[in-house]
Amino acid sequence: MTITIHRGTHQIGGCVTELRTASTRIVIDMGAQLPDCLAPQQRDELSVPGVTCGSADCDAVLFTHTHGDHVGLIDRILPGISIYMGETAKELYLTYCRRIQSKSVVAVEQARTFAPNQSLHFGDMIVTPFLIDHSAFDAYMFLVEAEGVRVLHTGDFRFHGFRGRKTCRMLEAYAGQVDYLVCEGTMLSRQGEDVMTERELQERARALMRRYPRVFLLCSSTNIDRIAAFYGARPDKRPVICDDYQKELLELVRQRHGGKTKLYDFQYVYPYYQNNEKLRKLIKERGFLALIRANTWSQNLLEQYGDGGCVVYSMWSGYLAGSTKNEQLSKFLAPYDYEMLHTSGHATASDIALLCKTVQPKKGVIPIHSQCPQAFDKLLPEYNVVQASDGMPIIL
């Protein structure tokens, strides 16, 4: 079996990984470049023959999750190539694509789905998806087996989320030892960041909401676990208000997963309309948690109810400064004093070390999704770290 990381060996995001045998070829993720990797107005020109150009020559493209740096080039995939993603991930991403009228809608509508731990067969390859914890809902690792070689591709993962603690036990039971580990290393260039668990964040949110009757949470609309953390921290079943789009996403998750865990109950979430007198009376009596984004609906809500309330910024700090600054987000936040309460969706150095201890890669660890892949050498001295370059085939 041969692996080729077309992009992602020395950068965060934009990931595309190919695995092939003599008769079968699959690709994991078709990610768009993050904004700091492209000049203004520059087009992402990634080209993979047989996948994005020429005649279709690929058995399947599988997506670990639906963040843009992993799924953003889905519309470039040639007709006739099967696309796969998680069931709930597909519905959430389709809702998003329809909302922004993305040209990716057709590709997402046609995507097939898979379920955790249920193997897929492509020619002489067996691919098994494992549900993991990440800041994108319904995210997966993939175990790829062919020609006597077992490769575990992590996608993006973490162990400090609500469900992260179960990952190692699951991998021990269903994956076992592997030959190669293709592992994300996002946080190895951000080791100065404070990383708390999602439960620790929830306790801080609980304390915050005891101090303020009106809390405005600014976070990604698809970071369902972050919203669940604040939702579960509300005192006295305080109502949660949001716009129609956010309500649609949360209702989708509630219907699919609310019966399995209280984490995704979301029964006290209400779309806010100015003329809903009953809701206006309720939030006046009890206060509220508002789920906001950098948009007009949120700005109007802050103008009406912001005095005496608390704005919480719960996203990566890099979006507010430097080469990764998001101008729209920064401009939206500028008029307000805000609290920062965030934790990463990515694996810490100790998470990566624990994953290696769990699956014991016999032949090598291949870094991906990292600005400093060389940090793997120091972090994992007992393992063979294979430093790849974009587009370089590696015979496994």
C-alpha positions as a LaTeX table, in Angstrom:
\begin{tabular}{lrrr}
\hline
Residue & $x$ (\AA) & $y$ (\AA) & $z$ (\AA) \\
\hline
Met1 & 0.00 & 0.00 & 0.00 \\
Thr2 & 1.15 & 3.54 & $-0.79$ \\
Ile3 & 0.20 & 6.76 & 0.99 \\
Thr4 & 0.48 & 10.22 & $-0.54$ \\
Ile5 & $-0.37$ & 13.31 & 1.47 \\
His6 & $-1.14$ & 15.73 & $-1.34$ \\
Arg7 & $-1.38$ & 18.59 & 1.14 \\
Gly8 & $-1.07$ & 19.00 & 4.89 \\
Thr9 & 2.43 & 17.77 & 5.80 \\
His10 & 3.69 & 21.22 & 6.84 \\
Gln11 & 0.54 & 23.25 & 7.41 \\
Ile12 & $-2.68$ & 23.26 & 9.39 \\
Gly13 & $-5.71$ & 22.52 & 7.23 \\
Gly14 & $-6.19$ & 21.99 & 3.52 \\
Cys15 & $-5.65$ & 18.28 & 4.09 \\
Val16 & $-5.84$ & 15.65 & 1.34 \\
Thr17 & $-4.52$ & 12.11 & 1.93 \\
Glu18 & $-4.49$ & 9.32 & $-0.66$ \\
Leu19 & $-4.08$ & 5.61 & 0.03 \\
Arg20 & $-3.81$ & 3.12 & $-2.79$ \\
Thr21 & $-3.02$ & $-0.46$ & $-3.66$ \\
Ala22 & $-2.46$ & $-1.98$ & $-7.08$ \\
Ser23 & $-6.23$ & $-2.10$ & $-7.64$ \\
Thr24 & $-7.87$ & 0.38 & $-5.24$ \\
Arg25 & $-7.55$ & 4.08 & $-4.51$ \\
Ile26 & $-9.25$ & 6.15 & $-1.81$ \\
Val27 & $-8.82$ & 9.71 & $-0.57$ \\
Ile28 & $-9.40$ & 10.94 & 2.98 \\
Asp29 & $-10.56$ & 14.59 & 3.16 \\
Met30 & $-10.56$ & 17.22 & 0.42 \\
Gly31 & $-9.86$ & 20.33 & 2.45 \\
Ala32 & $-9.68$ & 23.97 & 1.45 \\
Gln33 & $-6.76$ & 26.16 & 2.42 \\
Leu34 & $-7.18$ & 28.24 & 5.54 \\
Pro35 & $-7.29$ & 31.99 & 4.83 \\
Asp36 & $-3.74$ & 32.68 & 6.07 \\
Cys37 & $-2.37$ & 30.24 & 3.47 \\
Leu38 & $-3.76$ & 32.21 & 0.53 \\
Ala39 & $-3.18$ & 35.73 & $-0.73$ \\
Pro40 & $-6.30$ & 37.94 & $-0.98$ \\
Gln41 & $-8.57$ & 36.85 & $-3.84$ \\
Gln42 & $-6.27$ & 33.89 & $-4.60$ \\
Arg43 & $-7.98$ & 30.66 & $-5.66$ \\
Asp44 & $-7.11$ & 27.32 & $-4.09$ \\
Glu45 & $-5.52$ & 25.55 & $-7.06$ \\
Leu46 & $-4.98$ & 22.07 & $-5.62$ \\
Ser47 & $-5.21$ & 19.50 & $-8.40$ \\
Val48 & $-5.23$ & 15.72 & $-7.90$ \\
Pro49 & $-5.37$ & 13.79 & $-11.20$ \\
Gly50 & $-8.20$ & 11.28 & $-11.26$ \\
Val51 & $-9.89$ & 12.98 & $-8.31$ \\
Thr52 & $-10.30$ & 16.66 & $-9.17$ \\
Cys53 & $-9.16$ & 16.69 & $-12.82$ \\
Gly54 & $-8.90$ & 14.37 & $-15.81$ \\
Ser55 & $-10.88$ & 11.14 & $-15.88$ \\
Ala56 & $-12.29$ & 9.84 & $-12.61$ \\
Asp57 & $-9.90$ & 7.28 & $-11.14$ \\
Cys58 & $-10.75$ & 6.90 & $-7.46$ \\
Asp59 & $-12.96$ & 4.45 & $-5.58$ \\
Ala60 & $-14.08$ & 6.85 & $-2.83$ \\
Val61 & $-13.43$ & 10.09 & $-0.99$ \\
Leu62 & $-14.16$ & 9.87 & 2.73 \\
Phe63 & $-14.46$ & 12.83 & 5.08 \\
Thr64 & $-13.32$ & 12.77 & 8.69 \\
His65 & $-15.52$ & 15.78 & 9.54 \\
Thr66 & $-17.08$ & 18.87 & 8.00 \\
His67 & $-14.76$ & 21.75 & 8.89 \\
Gly68 & $-13.85$ & 23.66 & 5.75 \\
Asp69 & $-10.16$ & 22.78 & 5.92 \\
His70 & $-11.20$ & 19.13 & 5.53 \\
Val71 & $-14.33$ & 19.30 & 3.34 \\
Gly72 & $-14.07$ & 22.66 & 1.62 \\
Leu73 & $-13.14$ & 21.32 & $-1.84$ \\
Ile74 & $-15.88$ & 18.70 & $-1.97$ \\
Asp75 & $-17.34$ & 20.39 & $-5.05$ \\
Arg76 & $-14.07$ & 19.74 & $-6.95$ \\
Ile77 & $-14.48$ & 15.96 & $-6.77$ \\
Leu78 & $-15.15$ & 14.49 & $-10.21$ \\
Pro79 & $-18.58$ & 13.04 & $-11.00$ \\
Gly80 & $-18.72$ & 9.27 & $-10.60$ \\
Ile81 & $-16.52$ & 9.16 & $-7.49$ \\
Ser82 & $-18.39$ & 8.04 & $-4.37$ \\
Ile83 & $-18.34$ & 10.46 & $-1.41$ \\
Tyr84 & $-18.80$ & 9.35 & 2.20 \\
Met85 & $-19.39$ & 11.16 & 5.51 \\
Gly86 & $-21.09$ & 10.55 & 8.84 \\
Glu87 & $-24.90$ & 10.57 & 8.88 \\
Thr88 & $-25.40$ & 13.54 & 11.19 \\
Ala89 & $-22.38$ & 15.34 & 9.76 \\
Lys90 & $-23.99$ & 15.19 & 6.32 \\
Glu91 & $-27.27$ & 16.69 & 7.54 \\
Leu92 & $-25.54$ & 19.49 & 9.46 \\
Tyr93 & $-23.26$ & 20.36 & 6.56 \\
Leu94 & $-26.09$ & 20.19 & 4.06 \\
Thr95 & $-28.08$ & 22.63 & 6.20 \\
Tyr96 & $-25.09$ & 24.99 & 6.23 \\
Cys97 & $-24.48$ & 24.70 & 2.47 \\
Arg98 & $-28.11$ & 25.38 & 1.65 \\
Arg99 & $-28.13$ & 28.40 & 3.94 \\
Ile100 & $-25.16$ & 30.05 & 2.21 \\
Gln101 & $-26.31$ & 28.79 & $-1.22$ \\
Ser102 & $-23.02$ & 26.97 & $-1.70$ \\
Lys103 & $-22.17$ & 25.25 & $-4.96$ \\
Ser104 & $-21.30$ & 22.21 & $-2.81$ \\
Val105 & $-24.99$ & 21.42 & $-2.16$ \\
Val106 & $-25.27$ & 18.88 & $-4.99$ \\
Ala107 & $-22.14$ & 16.98 & $-3.90$ \\
Val108 & $-23.28$ & 16.86 & $-0.27$ \\
Glu109 & $-26.79$ & 15.75 & $-1.23$ \\
Gln110 & $-25.30$ & 12.84 & $-3.19$ \\
Ala111 & $-22.90$ & 11.81 & $-0.40$ \\
Arg112 & $-23.31$ & 8.37 & 1.08 \\
Thr113 & $-23.12$ & 7.87 & 4.82 \\
Phe114 & $-21.48$ & 5.46 & 7.22 \\
Ala115 & $-22.00$ & 4.45 & 10.84 \\
Pro116 & $-19.41$ & 4.13 & 13.61 \\
Asn117 & $-17.47$ & 0.84 & 13.72 \\
Gln118 & $-19.16$ & $-0.49$ & 10.58 \\
Ser119 & $-16.56$ & $-1.35$ & 7.96 \\
Leu120 & $-16.72$ & $-0.20$ & 4.34 \\
His121 & $-15.21$ & $-2.28$ & 1.53 \\
Phe122 & $-13.54$ & $-0.74$ & $-1.52$ \\
Gly123 & $-11.83$ & $-3.32$ & $-3.72$ \\
Asp124 & $-9.15$ & $-4.89$ & $-1.56$ \\
Met125 & $-9.38$ & $-2.15$ & 1.10 \\
Ile126 & $-11.36$ & $-2.25$ & 4.33 \\
Val127 & $-12.10$ & 1.13 & 5.94 \\
Thr128 & $-13.55$ & 1.31 & 9.46 \\
Pro129 & $-14.74$ & 4.67 & 10.85 \\
Phe130 & $-14.35$ & 5.36 & 14.59 \\
Leu131 & $-16.42$ & 8.15 & 16.16 \\
Ile132 & $-14.18$ & 10.59 & 18.04 \\
Asp133 & $-14.37$ & 13.90 & 19.91 \\
His134 & $-13.68$ & 17.13 & 18.03 \\
Ser135 & $-15.15$ & 20.63 & 17.80 \\
Ala136 & $-17.02$ & 19.47 & 14.69 \\
Phe137 & $-19.94$ & 17.19 & 15.50 \\
Asp138 & $-19.88$ & 13.58 & 14.21 \\
Ala139 & $-16.12$ & 13.41 & 13.49 \\
Tyr140 & $-14.17$ & 10.24 & 12.74 \\
Met141 & $-10.84$ & 8.47 & 12.58 \\
Phe142 & $-10.41$ & 5.89 & 9.80 \\
Leu143 & $-8.67$ & 2.53 & 10.06 \\
Val144 & $-7.57$ & 1.48 & 6.57 \\
Glu145 & $-6.51$ & $-2.15$ & 6.01 \\
Ala146 & $-5.05$ & $-3.54$ & 2.79 \\
Glu147 & $-2.19$ & $-5.74$ & 1.61 \\
Gly148 & $-1.39$ & $-6.76$ & 5.17 \\
Val149 & $-0.92$ & $-3.14$ & 6.33 \\
Arg150 & $-3.07$ & $-1.33$ & 8.93 \\
Val151 & $-3.14$ & 2.49 & 8.88 \\
Leu152 & $-5.03$ & 4.69 & 11.34 \\
His153 & $-5.78$ & 8.22 & 10.07 \\
Thr154 & $-6.79$ & 10.46 & 12.99 \\
Gly155 & $-8.44$ & 13.39 & 11.22 \\
Asp156 & $-8.77$ & 16.05 & 13.95 \\
Phe157 & $-9.34$ & 14.76 & 17.48 \\
Arg158 & $-8.98$ & 15.52 & 21.16 \\
Phe159 & $-9.24$ & 13.67 & 24.47 \\
His160 & $-10.32$ & 16.65 & 26.64 \\
Gly161 & $-13.89$ & 16.86 & 25.29 \\
Phe162 & $-17.00$ & 15.34 & 26.84 \\
Arg163 & $-16.57$ & 12.04 & 24.96 \\
Gly164 & $-12.80$ & 12.04 & 24.59 \\
Arg165 & $-12.09$ & 9.79 & 27.54 \\
Lys166 & $-13.80$ & 6.86 & 25.83 \\
Thr167 & $-11.70$ & 7.03 & 22.66 \\
Cys168 & $-8.72$ & 5.03 & 23.87 \\
Arg169 & $-10.90$ & 2.23 & 25.23 \\
Met170 & $-12.77$ & 2.13 & 21.94 \\
Leu171 & $-9.55$ & 1.98 & 19.92 \\
Glu172 & $-8.13$ & $-0.75$ & 22.13 \\
Ala173 & $-11.28$ & $-2.81$ & 21.56 \\
Tyr174 & $-11.86$ & $-2.20$ & 17.85 \\
Ala175 & $-8.56$ & $-1.10$ & 16.30 \\
Gly176 & $-5.77$ & $-2.64$ & 18.34 \\
Gln177 & $-2.19$ & $-2.22$ & 17.22 \\
Val178 & $-1.58$ & $-0.59$ & 13.85 \\
Asp179 & 1.37 & $-0.39$ & 11.51 \\
Tyr180 & 1.17 & 3.34 & 10.78 \\
Leu181 & $-0.49$ & 6.29 & 12.46 \\
Val182 & $-1.26$ & 9.36 & 10.34 \\
Cys183 & $-1.65$ & 11.89 & 13.12 \\
Glu184 & $-2.74$ & 15.53 & 13.35 \\
Gly185 & $-0.37$ & 17.89 & 15.21 \\
Thr186 & $-2.20$ & 21.22 & 15.25 \\
Met187 & $-1.40$ & 22.07 & 18.86 \\
Leu188 & 2.32 & 21.32 & 18.60 \\
Ser189 & 2.80 & 24.86 & 17.29 \\
Arg190 & 0.41 & 26.29 & 19.92 \\
Gln191 & 1.74 & 24.72 & 23.10 \\
Gly192 & 1.49 & 28.01 & 24.99 \\
Glu193 & $-2.31$ & 27.93 & 24.77 \\
Asp194 & $-4.33$ & 27.14 & 27.88 \\
Val195 & $-6.18$ & 23.88 & 27.26 \\
Met196 & $-8.87$ & 22.99 & 29.76 \\
Thr197 & $-11.33$ & 20.15 & 29.51 \\
Glu198 & $-14.80$ & 20.83 & 28.17 \\
Arg199 & $-16.16$ & 19.99 & 31.62 \\
Glu200 & $-13.85$ & 22.54 & 33.25 \\
Leu201 & $-15.06$ & 25.09 & 30.71 \\
Gln202 & $-18.62$ & 24.18 & 31.60 \\
Glu203 & $-17.98$ & 24.89 & 35.29 \\
Arg204 & $-16.57$ & 28.31 & 34.42 \\
Ala205 & $-19.63$ & 28.95 & 32.26 \\
Arg206 & $-21.84$ & 27.97 & 35.20 \\
Ala207 & $-20.13$ & 30.51 & 37.45 \\
Leu208 & $-20.43$ & 33.16 & 34.76 \\
Met209 & $-24.16$ & 32.61 & 34.33 \\
Arg210 & $-24.69$ & 32.88 & 38.08 \\
Arg211 & $-23.18$ & 36.38 & 37.87 \\
Tyr212 & $-25.01$ & 37.55 & 34.75 \\
Pro213 & $-28.71$ & 37.00 & 33.94 \\
Arg214 & $-28.06$ & 37.66 & 30.23 \\
Val215 & $-25.15$ & 35.91 & 28.54 \\
Phe216 & $-24.35$ & 36.20 & 24.84 \\
Leu217 & $-22.27$ & 33.24 & 23.62 \\
Leu218 & $-20.26$ & 33.88 & 20.46 \\
Cys219 & $-19.08$ & 30.55 & 19.08 \\
Ser220 & $-19.26$ & 28.49 & 15.91 \\
Ser221 & $-22.82$ & 27.46 & 15.09 \\
Thr222 & $-21.59$ & 23.89 & 14.48 \\
Asn223 & $-19.53$ & 23.55 & 17.66 \\
Ile224 & $-22.36$ & 21.55 & 19.17 \\
Asp225 & $-20.42$ & 20.38 & 22.21 \\
Arg226 & $-19.50$ & 23.96 & 23.16 \\
Ile227 & $-23.14$ & 24.97 & 22.94 \\
Ala228 & $-24.02$ & 21.86 & 24.97 \\
Ala229 & $-21.49$ & 22.88 & 27.64 \\
Phe230 & $-23.17$ & 26.26 & 28.11 \\
Tyr231 & $-26.64$ & 24.78 & 27.78 \\
Gly232 & $-25.90$ & 22.32 & 30.58 \\
Ala233 & $-24.46$ & 25.10 & 32.76 \\
Arg234 & $-27.64$ & 27.22 & 32.76 \\
Pro235 & $-29.17$ & 27.88 & 36.18 \\
Asp236 & $-32.87$ & 27.21 & 36.70 \\
Lys237 & $-33.53$ & 26.06 & 33.12 \\
Arg238 & $-32.84$ & 29.54 & 31.82 \\
Pro239 & $-34.15$ & 29.83 & 28.25 \\
Val240 & $-31.76$ & 29.77 & 25.33 \\
Ile241 & $-32.49$ & 32.04 & 22.37 \\
Cys242 & $-31.02$ & 31.96 & 18.89 \\
Asp243 & $-31.87$ & 32.55 & 15.24 \\
Asp244 & $-33.74$ & 30.09 & 13.02 \\
Tyr245 & $-30.57$ & 28.62 & 11.51 \\
Gln246 & $-29.00$ & 27.80 & 14.87 \\
Lys247 & $-32.30$ & 26.34 & 16.06 \\
Glu248 & $-32.44$ & 24.11 & 12.97 \\
Leu249 & $-28.96$ & 22.72 & 13.67 \\
Leu250 & $-29.65$ & 22.05 & 17.34 \\
Glu251 & $-33.03$ & 20.47 & 16.61 \\
Leu252 & $-31.38$ & 18.15 & 14.10 \\
Val253 & $-28.89$ & 17.01 & 16.75 \\
Arg254 & $-31.59$ & 16.73 & 19.41 \\
Gln255 & $-33.77$ & 14.52 & 17.24 \\
Arg256 & $-30.90$ & 12.22 & 16.32 \\
His257 & $-29.00$ & 12.09 & 19.60 \\
Gly258 & $-31.07$ & 13.67 & 22.37 \\
Gly259 & $-32.56$ & 10.33 & 23.35 \\
Lys260 & $-29.10$ & 8.81 & 23.87 \\
Thr261 & $-27.68$ & 11.44 & 26.22 \\
Lys262 & $-28.89$ & 14.50 & 28.13 \\
Leu263 & $-25.92$ & 16.39 & 26.70 \\
Tyr264 & $-27.89$ & 17.06 & 23.50 \\
Asp265 & $-31.33$ & 17.56 & 25.03 \\
Phe266 & $-31.74$ & 21.19 & 23.80 \\
Gln267 & $-35.47$ & 21.29 & 24.62 \\
Tyr268 & $-35.32$ & 24.82 & 26.05 \\
Val269 & $-33.92$ & 26.47 & 22.92 \\
Tyr270 & $-36.21$ & 29.01 & 21.26 \\
Pro271 & $-35.87$ & 31.05 & 18.08 \\
Tyr272 & $-36.22$ & 34.68 & 19.08 \\
Tyr273 & $-38.67$ & 36.97 & 17.33 \\
Gln274 & $-39.40$ & 40.55 & 18.39 \\
Asn275 & $-43.16$ & 39.96 & 18.32 \\
Asn276 & $-43.14$ & 36.85 & 20.53 \\
Glu277 & $-44.55$ & 38.41 & 23.69 \\
Lys278 & $-44.60$ & 35.18 & 25.67 \\
Leu279 & $-40.87$ & 34.63 & 25.08 \\
Arg280 & $-40.08$ & 38.29 & 25.77 \\
Lys281 & $-41.84$ & 37.99 & 29.13 \\
Leu282 & $-39.98$ & 34.76 & 29.93 \\
Ile283 & $-36.52$ & 36.15 & 29.23 \\
Lys284 & $-37.35$ & 39.30 & 31.19 \\
Glu285 & $-38.20$ & 37.16 & 34.23 \\
Arg286 & $-35.43$ & 34.56 & 33.97 \\
Gly287 & $-32.73$ & 36.08 & 31.80 \\
Phe288 & $-31.31$ & 34.08 & 28.92 \\
Leu289 & $-28.39$ & 32.48 & 27.15 \\
Ala290 & $-28.20$ & 33.85 & 23.61 \\
Leu291 & $-26.31$ & 31.99 & 20.87 \\
Ile292 & $-24.90$ & 34.70 & 18.64 \\
Arg293 & $-22.63$ & 35.08 & 15.64 \\
Ala294 & $-21.21$ & 38.06 & 13.78 \\
Asn295 & $-24.46$ & 38.91 & 12.02 \\
Thr296 & $-27.24$ & 41.50 & 12.02 \\
Trp297 & $-29.66$ & 39.40 & 14.11 \\
Ser298 & $-27.07$ & 39.17 & 16.89 \\
Gln299 & $-26.17$ & 42.85 & 16.66 \\
Asn300 & $-29.83$ & 43.83 & 17.05 \\
Leu301 & $-30.20$ & 41.51 & 20.04 \\
Leu302 & $-27.15$ & 43.05 & 21.73 \\
Glu303 & $-28.47$ & 46.55 & 21.12 \\
Gln304 & $-31.74$ & 45.62 & 22.77 \\
Tyr305 & $-30.56$ & 43.51 & 25.72 \\
Gly306 & $-26.80$ & 44.03 & 25.99 \\
Asp307 & $-26.72$ & 46.51 & 28.89 \\
Gly308 & $-25.75$ & 44.63 & 32.04 \\
Gly309 & $-25.18$ & 41.42 & 30.10 \\
Cys310 & $-21.99$ & 39.51 & 29.34 \\
Val311 & $-20.56$ & 38.70 & 25.92 \\
Val312 & $-18.51$ & 35.51 & 25.87 \\
Tyr313 & $-16.05$ & 34.84 & 23.06 \\
Ser314 & $-15.60$ & 31.07 & 22.72 \\
Met315 & $-13.49$ & 30.59 & 19.61 \\
Trp316 & $-9.79$ & 30.45 & 18.82 \\
Ser317 & $-7.97$ & 33.68 & 19.78 \\
Gly318 & $-6.13$ & 33.64 & 16.45 \\
Tyr319 & $-9.27$ & 34.84 & 14.69 \\
Leu320 & $-8.88$ & 38.22 & 16.43 \\
Ala321 & $-5.27$ & 39.09 & 15.58 \\
Gly322 & $-2.35$ & 38.40 & 13.28 \\
Ser323 & $-2.35$ & 36.68 & 9.89 \\
Thr324 & $-5.44$ & 34.62 & 10.75 \\
Lys325 & $-7.52$ & 37.63 & 11.87 \\
Asn326 & $-11.16$ & 37.59 & 10.82 \\
Glu327 & $-12.08$ & 41.19 & 10.05 \\
Gln328 & $-15.84$ & 40.65 & 10.25 \\
Leu329 & $-15.55$ & 38.99 & 13.64 \\
Ser330 & $-13.17$ & 41.62 & 15.01 \\
Lys331 & $-15.41$ & 44.45 & 13.83 \\
Phe332 & $-18.46$ & 42.79 & 15.39 \\
Leu333 & $-16.76$ & 42.46 & 18.79 \\
Ala334 & $-15.11$ & 45.89 & 18.81 \\
Pro335 & $-17.90$ & 47.80 & 20.65 \\
Tyr336 & $-18.09$ & 45.28 & 23.53 \\
Asp337 & $-16.09$ & 44.22 & 26.55 \\
Tyr338 & $-16.09$ & 40.45 & 26.44 \\
Glu339 & $-14.96$ & 37.40 & 28.37 \\
Met340 & $-12.81$ & 34.79 & 26.64 \\
Leu341 & $-13.79$ & 31.23 & 27.50 \\
His342 & $-12.52$ & 28.66 & 25.05 \\
Thr343 & $-10.69$ & 25.38 & 24.78 \\
Ser344 & $-9.23$ & 23.74 & 21.70 \\
Gly345 & $-10.86$ & 21.14 & 19.49 \\
His346 & $-7.45$ & 19.61 & 18.77 \\
Ala347 & $-5.19$ & 17.06 & 20.43 \\
Thr348 & $-2.62$ & 18.27 & 22.94 \\
Ala349 & 0.91 & 16.86 & 22.96 \\
Ser350 & $-0.10$ & 14.52 & 25.80 \\
Asp351 & $-3.16$ & 13.39 & 23.78 \\
Ile352 & $-0.91$ & 12.45 & 20.85 \\
Ala353 & 1.46 & 10.55 & 23.15 \\
Leu354 & $-1.48$ & 8.71 & 24.73 \\
Leu355 & $-2.89$ & 7.79 & 21.31 \\
Cys356 & 0.46 & 6.32 & 20.31 \\
Lys357 & 0.61 & 4.36 & 23.54 \\
Thr358 & $-2.86$ & 3.01 & 22.77 \\
Val359 & $-2.41$ & 1.88 & 19.15 \\
Gln360 & 1.40 & 1.27 & 19.31 \\
Pro361 & 2.25 & 2.00 & 15.64 \\
Lys362 & 4.80 & $-0.67$ & 14.73 \\
Lys363 & 6.32 & 0.91 & 11.64 \\
Gly364 & 5.80 & 4.65 & 11.88 \\
Val365 & 3.97 & 7.84 & 12.76 \\
Ile366 & 3.31 & 10.20 & 9.85 \\
Pro367 & 2.59 & 13.82 & 10.93 \\
Ile368 & $-0.14$ & 15.80 & 9.21 \\
His369 & $-2.12$ & 19.00 & 9.88 \\
Ser370 & 0.83 & 20.66 & 11.62 \\
Gln371 & 3.05 & 23.68 & 11.13 \\
Cys372 & 5.91 & 21.97 & 12.94 \\
Pro373 & 5.88 & 18.24 & 12.13 \\
Gln374 & 9.46 & 18.03 & 13.42 \\
Ala375 & 8.02 & 18.38 & 16.95 \\
Phe376 & 6.80 & 14.78 & 16.62 \\
Asp377 & 10.43 & 13.59 & 16.71 \\
Lys378 & 10.96 & 15.07 & 20.16 \\
Leu379 & 7.51 & 14.14 & 21.44 \\
Leu380 & 7.70 & 10.49 & 20.31 \\
Pro381 & 11.36 & 9.38 & 20.59 \\
Glu382 & 10.38 & 5.73 & 20.96 \\
Tyr383 & 8.55 & 5.65 & 17.62 \\
Asn384 & 9.71 & 5.91 & 14.02 \\
Val385 & 8.48 & 9.32 & 12.86 \\
Val386 & 8.21 & 9.44 & 9.07 \\
Gln387 & 8.50 & 13.04 & 7.87 \\
Ala388 & 6.58 & 13.36 & 4.63 \\
Ser389 & 6.39 & 16.12 & 2.04 \\
Asp390 & 3.32 & 17.17 & 0.10 \\
Gly391 & 2.82 & 14.97 & $-2.96$ \\
Met392 & 5.55 & 12.49 & $-1.97$ \\
Pro393 & 4.39 & 8.83 & $-2.21$ \\
Ile394 & 5.46 & 6.63 & 0.72 \\
Ile395 & 5.46 & 2.86 & 0.31 \\
Leu396 & 4.11 & 1.34 & 3.50 \\
\hline
\end{tabular}
